Amino acid sequence: MYFISNIVKVTIPNYLAGLPIPDSIGGWFRLGVRDWCALLPPTLAIGGISYYSYQTIKKAREAGSGQINPGIRKDIEKVVDFIDIEDITEKAVFCRCWRSKNWPYCDGAHGAHNKATGDNTGPVVVKHKENK
């Protein structure tokens, strides 16, 4: 732990304090090749961290708002469906991915969802005990 503490508290601050950062805009034009080479590693590190952060934020925004239900009955506060088991003759396949155009029944939309997101969701299959 001392090693990490020493790097954070001593080595990095000493390194940064020794960088040839000018006090004025004109000072940047007076830097030599050796000074520019000294500035290259921290510039690349900051650029890499910035690029990685940008990509992470971009992926999060592309993924959406984090809502499970992207568009089914958004005009009501809570989506609840009641299906009487006696109305099911052999079996019924219900959607769990919230992407079905035939809600609450599954239409296979979870396949595209799984491929796009790496998820593994599938339907709920309900069938009568005597029809196993």
ZICORTA-V628599 format. One record per pair of residues at least 4 apart in sequence whose ideal C-beta (glycine too) atoms are under 8 Angstrom apart, sorted by the first residue. I is the first residue (numbers start at 0). J is the second residue. Records with the same first field share a line. If there is no record, write none. Layout:
I: J ; J
//
This chain:
0: 4
1: 5
2: 6
3: 7
4: 8
5: 9 ; 10
6: 10 ; 11
7: 11
8: 12
9: 13
10: 14
11: 15
12: 16
13: 17
14: 18
15: 41
18: 37 ; 38 ; 41
19: 30 ; 34 ; 37 ; 38
20: 38
21: 25 ; 26 ; 27 ; 29 ; 30
22: 26
24: 28
25: 29
26: 30
30: 34 ; 35 ; 38
31: 35
32: 36
33: 37
34: 38
35: 39
38: 42
39: 43
40: 44
41: 45
42: 46
43: 47
44: 48
45: 49
46: 50
47: 51
48: 52
49: 53
50: 54
51: 55
52: 56
53: 57
54: 58
55: 59
56: 60
57: 61
58: 62
62: 116
63: 69
67: 97
68: 73 ; 78 ; 97
69: 97 ; 98
71: 78 ; 97 ; 99 ; 102
72: 78 ; 102
80: 103
82: 86 ; 87 ; 91 ; 93 ; 103
83: 87
84: 125 ; 127
87: 91 ; 125 ; 126 ; 127
88: 127
89: 126 ; 127 ; 130
90: 124 ; 125 ; 126 ; 127 ; 130
91: 104 ; 124 ; 125 ; 126
92: 104 ; 105 ; 122 ; 123 ; 124 ; 125
93: 103 ; 104 ; 105 ; 122 ; 123 ; 124 ; 125
94: 98 ; 99 ; 101 ; 102 ; 103 ; 104 ; 105 ; 106 ; 108 ; 109 ; 122
95: 105 ; 109 ; 120 ; 121 ; 122 ; 123
96: 108 ; 109 ; 112 ; 113 ; 118 ; 120
97: 102
98: 108 ; 109 ; 111 ; 112
99: 103 ; 104 ; 105 ; 106 ; 108 ; 109
100: 106 ; 108
101: 105 ; 106
105: 109 ; 122
108: 112
109: 113 ; 118 ; 120 ; 121 ; 122
110: 114
111: 115
112: 116 ; 118 ; 120
113: 117 ; 118 ; 119 ; 120
126: 130 ; 131
//
